[in-house]
């Protein structure tokens, strides 16, 4: 299998769906421009995730806390839900596999604000024996800024490991990922974010990292299928340390 070609086709899938929805809506519009873009991402994820991972939107609740409304909420099909109506779901923290916030075009201030909201929500989710749940940001485009500034916006939002943002697609070319262990030496604790310049492949890497977060054992055992052999580290153009690591 030509993995790079597959990644390119996945990026094309996003663009094709986006253009199709634009054509269907014509001069009409949903409540916000971002609403149908959230729907496009949910549709792409449903095509690739196992049936055990349900893709919807909604809220996470406990007896003492309610999350803000989440654009994409991925939860375990084997767990009960508090409420469900079509895509909209209200579920408890133990059922959460991951959450994603979606933007049409993201700026540095929007990224910082979004990362802080997710830090609050994920701090609550992960404190309830669910440390493996992931948090992501997906944007279709971004305002031009140096990679270091985007990394700083993400790193500064999380004061604890439980509040981390795991990965972000900021535009078709820019992907950011948190590494708990060093990607070059997985025996070494690392706790840093890397920024990657990926030439149209950022959305594909984002989807594949969601798949990896939901089904890590399958991805590890088939890594030659899921990722190019050279990896993405040759395309790393920025690194940011976590604030909790700096404090140690």
C-alpha positions in Angstrom: 0.0 0.0 0.0 1.3 3.5 -0.9 0.7 5.2 2.5 1.4 8.7 1.3 -1.2 8.4 -1.5 -3.7 7.1 1.1 -3.0 10.2 3.3 -3.4 12.5 0.3 -6.7 10.8 -0.6 -7.9 11.3 3.0 -7.1 15.0 2.7 -9.0 15.1 -0.6 -12.0 13.5 1.2 -12.3 16.5 3.5 -12.1 18.9 0.6 -14.7 17.0 -1.4 -17.2 16.8 1.4 -16.7 20.5 2.2 -17.3 21.5 -1.4 -20.3 19.2 -1.7 -22.0 20.8 1.4 -21.2 24.3 0.2 -22.9 23.4 -3.2 -26.0 21.9 -1.5 -26.4 24.9 0.8 -25.9 27.5 -1.9 -27.1 30.8 -0.5 -28.8 29.3 2.5 -26.8 28.6 5.6 -26.9 26.8 8.9 -26.9 28.7 12.2 -23.1 29.2 11.9 -20.6 28.5 9.2 -18.8 26.2 11.6 -21.9 24.0 12.2 -21.7 22.2 8.9 -18.0 21.9 9.1 -18.4 20.1 12.4 -20.8 17.7 10.5 -18.2 17.1 7.8 -15.6 16.1 10.4 -18.0 13.8 12.2 -18.9 12.1 8.9 -15.2 11.5 8.0 -14.5 10.1 11.5 -17.5 7.7 11.3 -16.1 6.3 8.0 -12.9 5.3 9.7 -13.6 4.5 13.4 -14.8 1.2 14.7 -18.5 0.8 15.5 -17.6 0.6 19.2 -16.7 4.3 19.0 -19.9 6.5 18.5 -19.3 9.9 17.0 -21.8 12.6 18.1 -21.8 16.0 19.8 -23.1 17.2 23.1 -22.1 17.3 26.8 -20.3 15.4 29.5 -21.9 15.5 33.0 -21.4 14.5 36.6 -23.3 15.3 39.7 -21.2 18.4 40.2 -20.1 19.5 36.8 -21.3 20.0 33.1 -18.9 20.5 30.2 -19.4 23.2 27.6 -21.1 22.0 24.4 -18.6 19.8 22.5 -18.5 20.0 18.7 -17.4 16.3 18.4 -17.9 13.9 21.2 -16.7 10.3 20.7 -17.9 7.8 23.3 -17.9 4.1 24.0 -20.9 2.3 22.5 -20.8 -0.2 25.4 -21.5 2.5 28.0 -24.9 3.9 28.9 -25.8 7.5 28.0 -27.8 9.9 30.1 -29.6 11.3 27.0 -29.4 10.8 23.2 -31.4 12.3 20.3 -29.8 11.7 16.9 -26.3 13.2 17.1 -26.9 15.0 20.4 -25.8 13.1 23.4 -25.3 13.7 27.1 -22.9 11.2 28.7 -20.8 10.6 31.7 -17.0 11.0 31.9 -16.2 7.3 32.0 -17.8 6.8 28.5 -15.7 9.5 26.8 -13.1 8.4 24.3 -12.3 11.8 23.0 -13.5 15.3 22.3 -12.8 17.7 19.4 -13.5 21.4 19.0 -13.9 22.5 15.3 -13.2 25.9 13.8 -13.6 27.4 10.3 -10.5 29.6 10.7 -8.5 29.8 13.9 -6.3 32.6 15.3 -3.8 32.5 18.1 -6.2 34.0 20.6 -9.0 31.5 19.5 -6.6 28.6 19.9 -5.6 29.7 23.3 -9.2 30.2 24.4 -10.3 26.9 22.9 -7.4 25.0 24.6 -8.3 26.6 27.9 -11.9 25.5 27.6 -10.8 22.0 26.7 -8.3 22.0 29.6 -11.1 22.6 32.0 -13.4 20.0 30.5 -10.7 17.4 30.1 -9.3 18.0 33.6 -12.8 16.9 34.9 -13.1 14.0 32.4 -9.6 12.6 33.1 -9.8 13.0 36.9 -12.6 10.4 36.8 -10.4 7.4 36.1 -10.3 8.1 32.3 -6.8 9.5 31.7 -6.7 8.0 28.2 -9.5 10.2 26.8 -8.0 12.5 24.1 -8.7 16.2 23.3 -8.2 17.7 19.9 -8.8 20.9 17.9 -9.5 20.8 14.2 -9.5 24.0 12.0 -10.0 24.2 8.3 -7.7 27.2 8.0 -5.6 29.5 10.3 -4.2 33.0 10.4 -0.5 33.1 9.6 1.7 32.9 12.7 5.0 31.3 13.6 4.8 27.6 14.8 6.3 28.7 18.2 3.4 31.0 18.9 0.8 28.3 18.2 2.7 25.9 20.4 2.9 28.5 23.2 -0.9 29.0 23.0 -1.5 25.3 23.5 1.2 24.7 26.1 0.2 27.6 28.3 -3.4 26.5 28.5 -2.6 23.3 30.4 -1.2 23.6 34.0 -1.5 19.9 34.6 -1.1 16.7 32.5 -4.8 15.9 32.8 -5.5 19.2 31.0 -3.4 18.6 28.0 -4.5 19.1 24.4 -3.3 16.0 22.5 -3.4 17.1 18.9 -4.5 19.8 16.6 -4.9 20.4 12.8 -4.8 24.1 12.3 -5.0 24.1 8.5 -4.2 21.7 5.7 -0.5 22.0 6.3 -0.1 22.4 10.1 -0.4 19.6 12.6 0.5 19.7 16.3 0.8 16.7 18.7 1.6 16.1 22.3 4.2 13.5 23.1 4.2 12.0 26.6 7.2 9.8 25.6 10.0 10.9 23.3 9.0 9.9 19.7 12.7 9.1 19.0 13.1 7.1 22.2 9.9 5.9 23.7 11.6 4.8 26.9 12.2 8.4 27.9 9.6 10.7 29.5 9.2 13.8 27.3 6.0 15.7 27.8 6.3 18.2 24.9 4.3 19.3 21.9 5.7 19.1 18.4 4.6 21.2 15.4 4.8 19.7 11.9 4.7 21.2 8.5 3.0 18.5 6.4 2.1 20.0 3.0 -1.6 19.2 2.7 -1.5 16.1 4.9 -2.4 17.6 8.3 -6.1 16.6 8.2 -5.1 13.0 7.4 -2.6 12.9 10.3 -5.3 14.3 12.6 -7.8 11.5 11.6 -5.1 8.9 12.0 -4.2 10.1 15.5 -7.9 9.9 16.5 -7.9 6.3 15.2 -4.7 5.7 17.1 -6.2 7.2 20.3 -9.4 5.1 20.0 -7.8 1.8 18.9 -4.1 2.0 19.9 -3.4 -1.8 19.9 -4.6 -2.3 16.4 -2.7 0.7 15.1 0.6 -0.4 16.8 0.3 -3.9 15.4 -0.4 -2.5 11.9 1.9 0.6 12.0 3.2 -0.1 8.5 -0.4 0.3 7.2 -1.4 3.4 9.2 1.7 5.6 8.9 4.5 6.3 6.4 7.7 4.6 7.3 9.7 7.8 7.6 7.2 9.2 10.1 6.6 12.9 10.6 9.6 13.8 12.8 11.6 15.0 9.7 8.9 17.7 9.3 9.0 18.9 12.9 9.5 22.7 12.9 8.8 23.6 16.6 8.8 22.2 20.1 7.2 23.4 23.3 7.6 21.9 26.8 4.7 21.5 29.2 4.4 23.9 32.1 4.2 21.1 34.7 7.5 19.7 33.3 9.2 23.1 33.5 8.1 23.3 37.2 9.8 20.0 38.1 
